[in-house]
Amino acid sequence: MMLWAEPTPAPAGGSRPAAIACDRHTLFDHRNDDNKKQLDNCISQYRSYSELFKSVQDKGTDLLISPGCTESTSSTPPMNITVTCDRGSSTDLGRLKYDGKSCVRSFIQRFTEFCDARSISEAKALSFATEVFTGDALHWYRSVKDRISNWSELINLLRQDFDQLDYDYRLLSEIRARTQGESENITIYLSIMSGLFSRLARTLTDDDKLEIILHNIRPCYASTLASANEIKSLDSLQALCRNYETIQARLANFHEPSAATPNTLAPEFAYNGNKNNIIEQFKEISFERRGLGQTTLITHRIDTGDAQPIRQRYYRMKCWLSMWSSLAKVLGLRRFYWFLRKMASQDFALIVAS
């Protein structure tokens, strides 16, 4: 701060330079006092700011943020802001159509599942009613929309006006007639039956459901279910049937052990019973044991035992063949073959003479 003073005029009886010197001395003394105060003030502020700057460097904090703001910021949890765009959901929602001619319960179930999957509110779903309904259903909605205030009321009116009167009775008959398909495993079949049960307005008890399914599953599970003490739930039934299916899958994938080859790493551990097994099979079906391959010579039919008969052609027999066939019936096959062998030998003449 600068201080200025006007020069005092010289006194009448004195000299002018002496007066000016006196005024300057007084002015300098006044300025020195003010400057000293300002200097002391600046020095004190400089020291305080220096100490504060050193403390900031040591702590590594920012003085532009007040302590109160820091505490409030650290104590306040972060905000979770979610931004969603329902344009795609709204477009897909408009693709669900109902014309009033198909099953209304199926439409309600599919529409509800879609809204739950896309997190669509009931108010949003109600606003798309004119996009969803077509044909007769659209005419119906226009006539009742003044009486509808929420989605639940719309669903109730849909069931009341478009549901068949004997729907539960007819559906229950279809449920009782729905047996398990040949290519359906137990899991898929139970899932389908669960969907049918959910369409009923009156929910069946678990015992009723179990009784229906026990009557409709395939008979191949009978041996497995017979070994169980008691089946009280659908979960236990599914577990038993799944166990049976697993065992059957293992049996279907079973194969006989392969024979040893030149590339086998450990031929001593390979299975060696194939050749012996084939020989035993031929012995089992040989003539000495079962008489397979024999012919009666009358119908020219080869006896194959339990095996599937070989496709054959039948020929008309000659008279002498008919005679030999009659002789074979009288003597029996073994004696007849013995007789033929003797005829071919040199002792045939002795046999005739005797």
C-alpha positions as CSV (number, residue, x, y, z in Angstrom):
1,M,0.0,0.0,0.0
2,M,1.4,3.4,-1.0
3,L,0.9,6.6,1.1
4,W,1.1,10.0,-0.5
5,A,1.1,13.4,1.1
6,E,0.9,16.9,-0.2
7,P,4.1,19.1,0.4
8,T,3.5,21.7,3.1
9,P,4.2,25.3,2.1
10,A,7.2,26.9,3.5
11,P,6.7,29.2,6.5
12,A,6.9,32.9,6.0
13,G,9.9,33.5,8.1
14,G,11.9,30.3,7.4
15,S,13.8,28.8,4.5
16,R,12.0,26.4,2.1
17,P,14.6,23.6,2.0
18,A,14.5,23.1,5.8
19,A,10.7,22.8,5.8
20,I,10.7,20.3,3.0
21,A,13.3,18.2,4.9
22,C,11.1,18.2,8.0
23,D,8.1,17.1,6.0
24,R,10.0,14.3,4.3
25,H,11.3,13.0,7.6
26,T,7.8,12.9,9.0
27,L,6.4,11.2,5.9
28,F,9.1,8.5,5.9
29,D,8.5,7.7,9.5
30,H,4.8,7.2,8.8
31,R,5.6,5.0,5.8
32,N,8.1,2.9,7.6
33,D,5.5,2.0,10.3
34,D,2.9,0.9,7.8
35,N,5.4,-1.0,5.7
36,K,6.7,-2.8,8.7
37,K,3.2,-3.9,9.7
38,Q,2.5,-5.1,6.2
39,L,5.9,-6.9,6.0
40,D,5.2,-8.7,9.3
41,N,1.8,-9.7,8.1
42,C,3.2,-11.1,4.8
43,I,5.9,-13.0,6.6
44,S,3.5,-14.6,9.0
45,Q,1.1,-15.6,6.2
46,Y,4.1,-17.0,4.2
47,R,5.2,-19.1,7.1
48,S,1.7,-20.4,7.7
49,Y,1.2,-21.3,4.0
50,S,4.7,-22.9,3.9
51,E,3.8,-25.1,6.8
52,L,0.5,-26.0,5.3
53,F,2.2,-26.8,2.0
54,K,4.6,-29.1,3.7
55,S,1.8,-30.9,5.5
56,V,0.0,-31.4,2.2
57,Q,3.1,-32.9,0.6
58,D,3.5,-35.3,3.6
59,K,-0.1,-36.4,3.7
60,G,-0.8,-36.5,-0.1
61,T,-4.3,-35.0,0.3
62,D,-6.0,-32.4,-1.8
63,L,-7.0,-29.2,0.0
64,L,-9.5,-28.3,-2.6
65,I,-11.7,-31.1,-1.2
66,S,-12.9,-30.3,2.3
67,P,-12.8,-32.9,5.0
68,G,-16.6,-32.9,5.3
69,C,-17.0,-33.6,1.7
70,T,-14.5,-36.4,1.9
71,E,-16.3,-38.2,4.7
72,S,-19.7,-37.8,3.1
73,T,-18.3,-39.2,-0.2
74,S,-16.7,-42.2,1.4
75,S,-19.8,-43.0,3.5
76,T,-22.3,-42.7,0.6
77,P,-22.7,-46.0,-1.4
78,P,-22.2,-45.8,-5.1
79,M,-25.3,-45.4,-7.2
80,N,-26.3,-48.2,-9.6
81,I,-27.7,-46.7,-12.7
82,T,-29.2,-49.1,-15.2
83,V,-30.2,-47.9,-18.7
84,T,-32.4,-50.2,-20.7
85,C,-33.9,-49.9,-24.2
86,D,-37.2,-51.7,-24.7
87,R,-37.5,-51.0,-28.4
88,G,-36.6,-54.6,-29.3
89,S,-38.9,-56.1,-26.6
90,S,-41.7,-53.9,-27.8
91,T,-41.2,-55.0,-31.4
92,D,-41.1,-58.7,-30.4
93,L,-44.2,-58.2,-28.2
94,G,-46.1,-57.0,-31.2
95,R,-45.3,-60.3,-33.0
96,L,-47.4,-62.3,-30.6
97,K,-50.9,-62.5,-32.2
98,Y,-54.2,-63.8,-31.1
99,D,-57.2,-63.9,-33.4
100,G,-59.7,-65.6,-31.1
101,K,-59.8,-68.9,-32.9
102,S,-56.8,-70.7,-31.3
103,C,-56.5,-71.9,-27.7
104,V,-56.8,-68.9,-25.4
105,R,-55.0,-70.6,-22.6
106,S,-52.0,-71.4,-24.8
107,F,-51.9,-67.7,-25.8
108,I,-52.1,-66.4,-22.2
109,Q,-49.3,-68.8,-21.1
110,R,-47.0,-67.8,-24.0
111,F,-47.7,-64.0,-23.6
112,T,-47.1,-64.2,-19.8
113,E,-43.8,-66.1,-20.2
114,F,-42.6,-63.5,-22.8
115,C,-43.4,-60.5,-20.5
116,D,-41.7,-62.2,-17.6
117,A,-38.6,-62.9,-19.7
118,R,-38.3,-59.4,-21.0
119,S,-39.4,-57.7,-17.8
120,I,-42.3,-56.0,-19.4
121,S,-44.8,-54.4,-17.0
122,E,-48.5,-55.1,-17.1
123,A,-49.2,-51.5,-18.1
124,K,-46.8,-51.9,-21.0
125,A,-48.4,-55.1,-22.1
126,L,-51.9,-53.6,-21.9
127,S,-50.8,-50.7,-24.1
128,F,-49.9,-53.2,-26.8
129,A,-53.3,-54.9,-26.8
130,T,-54.3,-53.4,-30.2
131,E,-51.0,-54.7,-31.7
132,V,-51.5,-58.2,-30.3
133,F,-55.2,-58.8,-31.0
134,T,-56.3,-59.4,-34.6
135,G,-59.5,-60.4,-36.4
136,D,-62.4,-61.2,-34.0
137,A,-60.2,-60.8,-31.0
138,L,-59.5,-57.2,-32.0
139,H,-63.2,-56.4,-32.4
140,W,-63.8,-57.9,-29.0
141,Y,-61.1,-55.8,-27.4
142,R,-62.5,-52.6,-28.8
143,S,-65.8,-53.4,-27.3
144,V,-64.5,-54.1,-23.8
145,K,-61.5,-51.8,-23.5
146,D,-63.6,-49.2,-21.7
147,R,-64.3,-51.7,-18.9
148,I,-60.7,-52.8,-18.5
149,S,-58.3,-50.9,-16.3
150,N,-55.4,-53.4,-15.9
151,W,-53.9,-56.5,-17.4
152,S,-55.5,-58.9,-14.9
153,E,-59.0,-57.8,-15.9
154,L,-58.1,-58.3,-19.5
155,I,-56.9,-61.9,-18.8
156,N,-60.1,-62.8,-16.9
157,L,-62.3,-61.5,-19.7
158,L,-60.3,-63.4,-22.3
159,R,-60.8,-66.7,-20.4
160,Q,-64.5,-65.9,-19.9
161,D,-65.3,-65.1,-23.5
162,F,-63.0,-67.3,-25.5
163,D,-62.5,-70.4,-23.4
164,Q,-64.5,-73.5,-24.3
165,L,-67.1,-74.5,-21.8
166,D,-66.1,-78.2,-21.7
167,Y,-62.4,-77.5,-22.1
168,D,-61.3,-79.1,-18.8
169,Y,-63.5,-82.2,-19.4
170,R,-62.1,-82.7,-22.9
171,L,-58.5,-82.0,-22.0
172,L,-58.7,-84.4,-19.1
173,S,-59.7,-87.1,-21.6
174,E,-56.8,-86.2,-23.8
175,I,-54.5,-86.4,-20.8
176,R,-55.7,-89.9,-19.9
177,A,-55.2,-91.0,-23.5
178,R,-51.7,-89.5,-23.8
179,T,-49.4,-92.5,-23.5
180,Q,-45.6,-92.4,-23.8
181,G,-44.3,-92.6,-27.3
182,E,-41.7,-95.2,-28.4
183,S,-39.0,-92.7,-28.9
184,E,-39.8,-90.5,-25.9
185,N,-37.7,-90.9,-22.8
186,I,-39.2,-90.5,-19.4
187,T,-37.9,-86.9,-18.9
188,I,-39.5,-85.6,-22.1
189,Y,-42.8,-87.5,-21.4
190,L,-43.1,-86.1,-17.9
191,S,-42.4,-82.6,-19.2
192,I,-45.2,-82.9,-21.7
193,M,-47.6,-84.2,-19.1
194,S,-46.7,-81.4,-16.8
195,G,-47.6,-78.9,-19.5
196,L,-50.9,-80.6,-20.0
197,F,-51.7,-80.6,-16.3
198,S,-50.9,-76.8,-16.2
199,R,-53.7,-76.1,-18.8
200,L,-56.4,-77.4,-16.5
201,A,-58.4,-74.8,-14.6
202,R,-58.7,-77.1,-11.6
203,T,-55.3,-78.4,-10.5
204,L,-55.0,-82.1,-10.0
205,T,-53.4,-83.6,-6.9
206,D,-50.0,-85.2,-7.1
207,D,-51.6,-88.6,-6.4
208,D,-53.9,-88.2,-9.4
209,K,-51.1,-87.1,-11.6
210,L,-49.0,-90.1,-10.5
211,E,-51.8,-92.5,-11.1
212,I,-52.4,-91.3,-14.7
213,I,-48.7,-91.4,-15.6
214,L,-48.2,-94.9,-14.1
215,H,-50.9,-96.1,-16.4
216,N,-49.5,-94.3,-19.5
217,I,-45.8,-95.0,-19.4
218,R,-44.4,-97.8,-21.6
219,P,-44.6,-101.4,-20.4
220,C,-40.8,-101.8,-20.6
221,Y,-40.5,-100.1,-17.2
222,A,-42.7,-102.7,-15.5
223,S,-39.8,-104.9,-14.3
224,T,-37.9,-102.0,-12.8
225,L,-41.0,-100.5,-11.1
226,A,-42.0,-103.9,-9.7
227,S,-38.7,-104.1,-7.8
228,A,-39.5,-100.8,-6.0
229,N,-41.3,-101.0,-2.7
230,E,-43.5,-98.0,-3.2
231,I,-43.6,-95.1,-5.6
232,K,-45.0,-92.0,-3.9
233,S,-43.9,-89.1,-6.1
234,L,-43.2,-88.3,-9.7
235,D,-39.5,-87.6,-8.8
236,S,-39.0,-91.1,-7.6
237,L,-40.8,-92.5,-10.7
238,Q,-38.5,-90.5,-12.9
239,A,-35.4,-91.6,-11.1
240,L,-36.3,-95.3,-11.4
241,C,-37.2,-95.0,-15.1
242,R,-34.0,-93.0,-15.8
243,N,-32.0,-95.8,-14.2
244,Y,-33.7,-98.3,-16.5
245,E,-32.9,-96.2,-19.6
246,T,-29.3,-95.9,-18.5
247,I,-28.9,-99.6,-18.2
248,Q,-30.6,-100.2,-21.6
249,A,-28.2,-97.7,-23.2
250,R,-25.3,-99.6,-21.8
251,L,-26.6,-102.9,-23.1
252,A,-27.1,-101.4,-26.5
253,N,-23.5,-100.3,-26.7
254,F,-22.1,-103.6,-25.5
255,H,-19.9,-105.5,-28.0
256,E,-17.9,-108.7,-27.9
257,P,-14.2,-108.5,-27.3
258,S,-12.1,-108.3,-30.4
259,A,-9.5,-110.9,-31.3
260,A,-5.8,-110.3,-31.2
261,T,-4.2,-108.8,-34.2
262,P,-0.5,-108.3,-35.2
263,N,-0.8,-104.7,-34.0
264,T,-2.1,-105.6,-30.6
265,L,0.3,-104.4,-27.9
266,A,-0.6,-107.0,-25.3
267,P,-1.9,-110.1,-27.2
268,E,-1.6,-112.3,-24.1
269,F,-4.5,-110.4,-22.6
270,A,-6.7,-110.6,-25.6
271,Y,-9.8,-112.8,-25.7
272,N,-9.1,-116.2,-27.3
273,G,-12.4,-118.0,-26.9
274,N,-13.9,-117.0,-30.3
275,K,-12.6,-120.0,-32.2
276,N,-13.6,-122.5,-29.6
277,N,-17.0,-120.8,-29.2
278,I,-17.7,-121.2,-33.0
279,I,-16.7,-124.9,-32.9
280,E,-19.0,-125.5,-29.9
281,Q,-21.8,-123.7,-31.7
282,F,-21.4,-126.0,-34.7
283,K,-21.4,-129.1,-32.5
284,E,-24.5,-127.8,-30.8
285,I,-26.5,-127.7,-34.0
286,S,-24.9,-130.8,-35.6
287,F,-26.9,-133.7,-36.9
288,E,-25.8,-136.0,-34.0
289,R,-27.3,-133.7,-31.4
290,R,-30.3,-132.0,-33.0
291,G,-30.7,-133.6,-36.4
292,L,-30.7,-130.2,-38.1
293,G,-30.4,-130.2,-41.9
294,Q,-32.5,-133.4,-42.2
295,T,-35.2,-133.6,-44.8
296,T,-38.4,-135.7,-44.8
297,L,-38.2,-136.2,-48.6
298,I,-41.9,-135.8,-48.8
299,T,-42.3,-132.1,-48.5
300,H,-38.6,-131.4,-49.1
301,R,-38.5,-129.2,-46.0
302,I,-35.3,-128.7,-44.2
303,D,-35.7,-128.7,-40.4
304,T,-33.8,-125.7,-39.0
305,G,-35.0,-126.0,-35.4
306,D,-35.7,-122.7,-33.6
307,A,-33.9,-120.7,-36.3
308,Q,-35.8,-118.9,-39.1
309,P,-36.5,-121.4,-42.0
310,I,-34.5,-121.1,-45.1
311,R,-36.4,-120.0,-48.1
312,Q,-36.8,-123.1,-50.3
313,R,-38.5,-124.2,-53.5
314,Y,-40.7,-127.3,-53.4
315,Y,-40.4,-130.0,-56.2
316,R,-42.6,-132.8,-57.1
317,M,-41.0,-136.1,-56.0
318,K,-40.6,-139.2,-58.3
319,C,-42.1,-142.5,-57.4
320,W,-38.8,-144.2,-56.4
321,L,-38.1,-141.3,-54.1
322,S,-41.5,-141.7,-52.5
323,M,-40.7,-145.4,-51.9
324,W,-37.4,-144.5,-50.1
325,S,-39.1,-141.8,-48.1
326,S,-41.7,-144.3,-46.9
327,L,-39.0,-146.7,-46.0
328,A,-37.2,-144.0,-44.0
329,K,-40.4,-143.3,-42.0
330,V,-40.8,-147.0,-41.2
331,L,-37.1,-147.6,-40.2
332,G,-36.4,-144.2,-38.7
333,L,-33.7,-141.9,-39.9
334,R,-30.8,-143.5,-38.1
335,R,-31.6,-147.1,-39.2
336,F,-32.4,-145.9,-42.7
337,Y,-29.0,-144.2,-43.0
338,W,-27.3,-147.4,-41.6
339,F,-29.3,-149.4,-44.2
340,L,-28.0,-147.1,-47.0
341,R,-24.4,-147.4,-45.9
342,K,-24.7,-151.2,-45.8
343,M,-26.1,-151.2,-49.3
344,A,-23.1,-149.3,-50.6
345,S,-20.7,-151.7,-48.9
346,Q,-19.6,-155.2,-50.1
347,D,-21.7,-156.9,-47.4
348,F,-25.0,-156.0,-49.1
349,A,-25.3,-159.5,-50.6
350,L,-24.9,-161.1,-47.2
351,I,-27.6,-158.8,-45.8
352,V,-30.0,-159.8,-48.5
353,A,-29.3,-163.5,-48.1
354,S,-29.8,-163.4,-44.4
